Amino acid sequence: MARASSSKPQTVTVEGRRLQLTNLEKVYFPATGTTKGEVLAYLAQVAPALLRHAAYRPATRKRWPDGVSGQMFFQKNLDASTPSWVPRHAIRHRTSTNDYVLVNDLATLTWLGQTATLEIHVPQWRFGRTGAPMPPDRLVLDLDPGPGAGLAECAEVARLARDILRGMDLDPLPVTSGSKGIHLYAALTGHDESLTTDAVSAVAHELARHLESEHPDLVVSDMKKSLRAGKVLVDWSQNNGAKTTIAPYSLRGRDEPTVAAPRSWAELDDPGLRQLSFTEVLERLERDGDLLEPLAAGHLAQLEPTPERMATFERTPAERLETYRAKRDPGRTPEPFGPEVPGERDGAPTFVIQEHHARRLHWDFRLEHEGVLVSWALPRGEPTDPKQNHLAVQTEDHPLEYGSFEGSIPAGEYGGGEVTIWDAGTYDLEKWREGEVIVTLHSDRRGSRRLALIRTGGRGGDDQNSWLIHRTKAQPGDDGAPDAGQDPGQDPGQATGQATGTAERGDGAPPPRAAAASDAAPPAPAEAPRPMLASTAPPAELARLDPDDWAFEVKWDGFRAVVQVDARQEADDAPRVRLTSRSGQDLTPTFPELQALGGMVSADDLPMALDGEIVALDADGRPSFHRLQQRANLAKPRDVEKARRRVGVDLVLFDALSVGGRAVTDLPYEERRAELARVVRPRRPVHVPDALDGTLDEALETSRLMRLEGVVAKRRGAPYTPGRRSRDWLKIKHARTQEVVVVGWRPLHAGTGREDATVAGSLLLAVPDDGGALRYVGKVGTGFKEAERRQVVRRLRPVDDAPLDGVPRAEAVHARWAAPEQVAEVEYGDWTRDPGDLGEADDDLPDDEGPRLRHSVWRGWRDDKRPADVQVEG
């Protein structure tokens, strides 16, 4: 950045505001010679990002008129010299009223730089458009290292805090503070007007205490300096409404011009992690954009701490019933009003479904939760078919006593009409989180059934009360227990009128295939077809997808598999299930629990070939590729069984290739899906999920809310083309991932004198170009567990020479080369250049100018892929 060339005052116009800039050559940072002119140039370039996170927040300023070696002035109140156009807002304190600057625009930011304001500190709340203080829209933790601790320890605590915050449905983002430590920010999304800074501060305090109790040698939550030696203080207090934190992208008044700089989580794994200078931040901002941009979504808040550890700040039952009581007059309606202070209740929570003949007939579905009956109106009642969702409209909470109410609400009163109890009982709670509730109802009247409620409207909008109620495919009887309404001992297949492999048909005759089975040896199994592959779609193509022509399915994060179910050898045999990976590898011994599929199909439809994905689900029921890695590449029964006790797998089926030995690949998508639904009666561990409803944007939003990998768009009228990558299937991922060929590794601490040749510090990566030749695309050194770094060295087959050209000397000098036969997957931020340049093989370019993956993070090995299968995802 150029040094200012003149010390004469300059009058400039910034966004229509005239400012006089003086002493541009004055050195603010003597250690680097950084001048006031360079500080102003930094503020001008960083403004779009800095203003995003500082606007409409009352700013406290730290000023160094004589540079950082001189005296610092701490200033809250605006003085008489402040230009009249500078936005401001008054805050009444206990003993005074101060006018605070609002850093809303570039002109104000430039004025701050002119007045030697180097540090801008803001709270975690902002003023609304009317000038009223809004509830907090973000949570912050300040990780401050004590004597003997540093950034490495702060990064370790940040990862521990991240795990807890993610369990609270918060997605924390790290910022190196520009001073000594790290700040963690999490957006509080939604529009909860009851959320207070005290409540957020209490949750942050409880989180800090929990970290301290779990890691007493590393974490301290008490501010006393005497307790902080060698530890990291988790400062929770900056969530207090009167406290402030250095604004992201603000300079720091240190010896050198460091910045509060947003970082990626991958960077926090770097043992060389350090604070960044203002020039580095500008380069990163131009290259990467604002890594903290998701924080700007944090306008008010759902913060759902775990009840075991976090203090709750939900409204009391009496407060939650205010709306109910405001709509009713106890002198005019027989409806119960409930006690002002509900008592404690023992036993399982209750539910009730009331048939309500009001202006329009509907059913009221109510679940006991946190001292009230949380309620939805069901215009079409409870769904009985998993394929048909019903609308549910959330209404006001009702008192618990309403669960036994039957009677007549007088005409003219709210909800006037007859109310009778249609069903009632208790329920088991599986999940209750913002926008998603899953319960299993139990009643003597109508048996047990599992239902899910999913919010479809956004919080705070006109449609915030819109939900869907869904009868899940997995029901209480699916695990071997009788289904609701089924006679004990009756076969589940018979109960639904569908024959199992050994059940009789409705006319008493055995299944034809079983009756025709002979003692002859079965024919050799057919070779597994190769699966159809999806293409990556550019945004312009995605924008044209019409839901009438395209179906949208979840993209599952697992191992793709063609599933063949062979005909039985004997009438009482279970059919054999064979699993073949995309590369042709036999996965059958690795996942023996998936043989259960054989009991979910009829002999009439054998043999069959289906397409699906093997997934390992985490505690929230979402696919985890990392968990699946623990089951990969195993064949010995003892190893498989040991891994299976730790991690189970499920099979998600989404297409049919052949049924009863007859190919169905020429049928259009919707007919194949209907055939799949007909031939498989799924129960865990097998699933046949429906396509997502609505437009592509709605499908992506559903996938994003459920934290899934993405969406696959499939043309409804298209056939299945085995082994081909087709534009009839388009994949859209939330995270960018790339399959790569591993061509070598660098030892941990390579070149430092502390090199460990038994542990991999990073892996060198390549992808094939259009001609099949490998092209170097960078390295990955983060995302590994310690054990994985050692396993890498044992897994790769060493070779003497590099298996490709074009590896930069700085990365090749300490490399150990490997045979290019192992495929892995990384997550990445972007490419340094258009990855399409790989196909050009332009040998005139210097080695270090080829496309490279940026911010790569290790995801795991792809044992289901071969190097020839790898393609650039774009």
QUIZI-V694290 format. One record per pair of residues at least 4 apart in sequence whose C-alpha atoms are under 6 Angstrom apart, sorted by the first residue. I is the first residue (numbers start at 1). GAP is how many residues later the second one is. D is the distance in whole Angstrom. If there is no record, write none. Layout:
i=[I/I]
gap=[GAP/GAP]
d=[D/D]
//
This chain:
i=[4/4/7/7/7/9/9/10/10/11/11/12/12/13/13/14/24/24/25/26/26/27/27/27/28/28/28/28/28/29/29/29/29/40/43/47/50/51/55/55/56/56/56/57/57/57/58/58/58/59/59/59/60/60/61/61/61/62/62/62/62/63/63/63/63/63/64/64/64/65/66/68/76/77/77/77/78/86/87/87/88/88/88/89/89/90/90/91/91/92/93/112/113/118/119/119/119/120/120/121/121/121/121/122/122/122/123/123/124/124/125/125/126/127/127/127/127/128/128/135/135/136/137/137/137/137/138/138/138/138/139/139/140/140/141/141/141/141/142/142/142/143/143/143/143/143/143/144/144/144/145/145/145/146/146/146/146/146/147/147/148/149/149/151/155/162/165/166/166/168/168/171/172/172/172/173/173/174/174/174/175/175/175/175/175/176/176/176/177/177/177/178/178/178/178/187/187/188/188/188/188/189/189/189/189/189/190/190/190/190/191/191/191/192/192/197/197/197/199/201/201/203/203/204/205/206/208/208/209/211/212/212/212/215/218/219/219/220/221/221/238/238/248/249/249/249/250/250/251/251/252/252/257/258/258/258/259/259/262/262/266/281/284/285/285/305/306/315/317/318/322/324/333/338/348/349/349/349/350/350/350/350/351/351/351/351/351/352/352/352/352/353/353/353/353/354/354/354/354/354/355/355/355/355/356/356/356/356/356/357/357/357/358/358/358/362/362/363/363/363/364/364/365/365/366/366/366/367/367/368/368/372/372/372/373/373/373/373/374/375/375/375/376/376/376/376/377/377/378/383/386/386/386/389/389/390/390/391/392/392/392/393/393/393/394/406/406/407/407/408/408/409/409/410/411/425/425/426/427/427/427/428/428/429/430/430/431/431/432/435/435/436/436/437/437/438/438/439/439/440/440/441/441/442/442/443/447/447/448/449/450/451/451/451/452/452/453/453/454/454/455/456/456/457/457/457/458/459/460/477/477/477/478/482/482/493/493/493/494/499/499/500/501/501/504/504/504/505/513/513/514/530/530/531/531/532/532/532/532/533/533/534/534/534/534/534/535/535/536/536/537/547/549/549/550/550/550/551/551/552/552/552/552/553/553/553/553/554/555/555/555/555/557/557/558/558/558/558/559/559/560/561/561/561/561/561/562/562/562/562/563/563/563/563/564/564/564/564/565/565/565/565/566/566/566/567/567/567/568/568/574/575/577/578/579/579/580/580/580/580/581/581/583/583/583/589/590/590/600/600/601/601/605/605/606/607/607/608/608/608/609/609/610/610/610/611/611/612/612/612/613/613/614/614/615/615/615/616/616/616/616/616/617/617/617/617/618/618/631/634/640/644/650/650/651/652/652/652/653/655/656/656/657/657/657/658/658/658/665/665/666/667/668/668/668/669/669/669/670/682/682/692/694/700/703/703/709/709/710/710/710/711/712/712/713/713/714/714/715/736/736/737/737/738/738/739/739/739/740/740/740/740/740/740/741/741/741/741/741/741/742/742/742/742/743/743/743/743/744/744/744/744/744/745/745/745/745/745/746/746/746/746/746/747/747/747/747/747/748/748/748/748/748/749/749/750/759/759/760/761/762/762/763/763/764/765/765/765/766/766/766/766/767/767/768/768/768/769/769/769/770/777/777/778/778/780/782/783/783/784/796/797/797/798/798/799/799/799/802/806/808/809/823/823/824/824/824/825/825/826/826/826/827/827/828/828/828/829/829/830/831/831/831/832/832/833/835]
gap=[21/33/16/17/18/12/13/10/11/8/9/6/7/4/5/93/12/13/10/9/10/6/7/8/6/7/8/39/40/4/5/39/227/73/4/4/199/4/48/49/46/70/71/45/65/69/42/43/44/42/62/63/16/61/14/58/59/11/12/55/57/9/10/53/54/55/4/8/52/51/4/185/24/21/22/23/21/22/14/15/12/13/14/10/11/8/9/6/7/5/4/5/4/133/131/132/133/126/127/123/124/125/126/122/123/125/120/121/12/14/11/12/8/4/5/6/7/4/6/60/61/61/51/161/162/163/48/49/50/160/46/47/44/45/42/43/94/95/41/92/93/11/38/39/40/90/91/37/88/89/4/5/87/82/83/84/85/86/82/83/82/81/82/30/113/4/5/4/5/136/137/15/12/13/14/11/12/9/10/89/7/8/86/87/88/6/84/85/4/5/83/80/81/82/97/108/111/110/112/113/114/109/110/111/112/113/110/111/112/269/109/110/269/108/109/4/43/44/114/38/39/107/108/32/31/104/13/26/12/4/4/7/8/4/13/12/13/13/12/13/5/6/12/10/11/12/9/10/7/8/6/7/20/18/19/20/18/19/29/30/516/4/4/4/5/5/4/4/54/22/4/72/76/61/78/19/77/78/18/75/76/77/15/16/73/74/75/14/51/71/72/11/12/69/70/9/10/66/67/68/8/64/65/67/5/6/7/62/63/4/60/61/57/58/59/16/17/14/15/18/12/13/10/11/7/8/9/6/7/4/5/26/27/28/24/25/26/27/23/19/20/22/16/17/18/19/15/16/14/88/85/86/87/80/81/78/79/77/75/76/77/72/73/74/71/13/14/11/12/9/10/7/8/6/5/17/18/16/13/14/15/11/12/10/8/9/6/7/5/19/20/17/18/15/16/13/14/11/12/9/10/7/8/5/6/4/37/38/36/26/25/19/20/21/17/18/15/16/13/14/12/10/11/6/7/9/6/5/4/4/5/6/205/4/6/5/6/7/4/4/6/102/101/102/4/5/6/4/90/91/57/192/193/191/192/189/190/191/192/191/192/191/192/195/196/197/192/195/194/195/193/148/166/167/164/165/166/162/163/139/140/160/161/138/139/158/159/157/154/155/156/157/66/68/55/56/57/67/54/55/53/18/19/20/51/52/17/18/48/49/15/16/46/47/13/14/44/45/11/12/42/43/9/10/41/8/39/40/5/7/24/23/18/10/8/9/4/5/6/7/4/283/281/282/283/46/44/45/80/81/78/79/54/55/54/53/54/50/51/52/48/49/45/46/47/42/44/40/41/42/38/39/36/37/8/34/35/7/8/11/12/33/4/5/6/7/4/6/12/6/4/4/35/36/35/34/35/36/35/18/16/20/6/7/8/4/5/6/54/55/53/52/49/50/51/47/48/49/46/4/5/7/4/4/5/7/24/25/22/23/24/21/18/19/16/17/14/15/13/91/92/89/90/87/88/85/86/131/25/26/27/83/84/85/24/25/26/81/82/126/22/23/78/80/21/22/75/77/19/20/72/73/74/17/18/19/70/71/14/15/16/68/69/9/10/12/13/14/7/8/11/12/13/5/6/5/30/31/29/20/18/19/16/17/15/12/13/14/8/9/10/11/7/8/4/5/6/4/69/70/69/75/76/74/75/76/75/74/75/4/22/21/22/19/20/18/19/20/15/41/40/4/39/44/36/37/38/34/35/31/32/33/29/30/26/27/28/25/26/24/21/22/23/19/20/18/16]
d=[6/5/5/6/6/6/4/6/5/6/4/6/5/5/4/5/5/4/5/5/6/6/6/4/6/5/6/4/6/6/5/6/6/6/6/6/5/5/5/4/5/5/5/6/6/5/5/6/5/6/6/5/5/5/5/6/5/6/5/6/5/6/5/5/4/6/6/5/5/5/5/6/6/5/5/6/6/6/6/5/5/4/5/5/5/5/4/6/5/4/6/5/5/6/6/6/6/6/6/6/5/4/5/5/6/6/6/4/6/6/4/6/6/5/6/4/6/5/6/6/6/6/5/5/5/4/5/4/5/6/6/5/5/5/6/5/6/5/5/6/5/6/6/5/6/6/5/5/5/5/5/5/4/5/5/6/5/6/5/6/4/5/6/6/6/6/5/5/6/5/5/6/6/5/4/6/5/6/5/6/6/5/5/4/5/4/6/5/6/5/4/5/5/5/5/5/4/5/5/4/6/5/5/5/4/6/5/4/6/6/5/6/5/6/5/6/5/5/6/5/6/6/6/5/5/6/6/6/6/6/5/5/5/6/5/5/5/5/6/5/5/6/5/6/5/6/6/6/6/4/6/6/6/6/4/6/6/6/6/6/6/6/6/5/6/5/6/6/5/6/6/6/6/5/6/6/6/6/5/6/4/6/6/5/6/6/6/5/6/6/4/5/5/5/5/5/5/6/4/5/5/6/5/6/6/5/6/6/5/5/5/5/6/6/4/6/4/6/5/5/6/5/6/5/5/5/4/5/5/6/4/6/5/5/6/5/6/6/5/6/6/6/6/5/4/5/6/5/5/6/5/5/6/6/5/6/5/5/5/5/6/6/5/6/5/5/5/6/5/6/5/5/5/5/5/6/5/5/5/4/6/6/5/5/5/5/5/5/5/6/5/6/5/6/5/6/4/6/6/6/4/5/5/6/4/5/5/6/5/6/6/6/5/6/6/5/6/5/5/5/4/6/5/5/5/5/5/5/6/5/5/4/6/6/6/5/6/6/6/5/6/6/5/6/5/6/5/6/6/6/5/5/4/5/5/6/5/5/5/6/4/6/6/5/5/6/6/5/6/5/6/6/6/6/5/4/5/6/5/6/6/6/5/5/6/6/5/5/6/5/5/6/6/6/6/5/5/6/5/5/4/6/5/5/6/6/6/5/6/5/6/5/6/5/6/5/6/4/6/5/6/5/6/5/5/6/5/5/6/5/6/5/5/5/5/5/6/6/5/6/5/5/6/5/6/6/6/5/6/5/6/5/6/4/4/5/5/5/4/6/5/5/6/4/5/6/5/5/4/5/6/5/6/5/6/6/5/5/6/6/5/5/5/5/4/6/5/6/6/6/6/5/5/6/5/6/5/6/5/6/6/6/6/5/5/5/4/5/6/5/5/5/5/5/5/5/6/6/6/5/5/6/6/6/5/6/6/6/6/4/5/5/6/4/6/5/6/5/5/6/6/6/4/6/6/6/4/6/6/6/5/6/5/6/6/5/6/6/5/6/6/5/6/6/6/6/5/5/6/5/5/4/5/6/4/5/6/5/6/6/5/6/5/6/5/6/5/5/6/5/6/5/4/6/5/5/5/5/5/6/5/4/5/5/4/6/6/5/6/5/4/5/5/6/5/5/4/6/5/5/5/4/6/5/6/5/5/5/5/6/6/5/6/6/4/6/5/6/6/5/6/6/5/6/6/4/5/6/6/5/5/5/6/5/6/5/4/6/5/5/5/5/6/5/5/5/6]
//
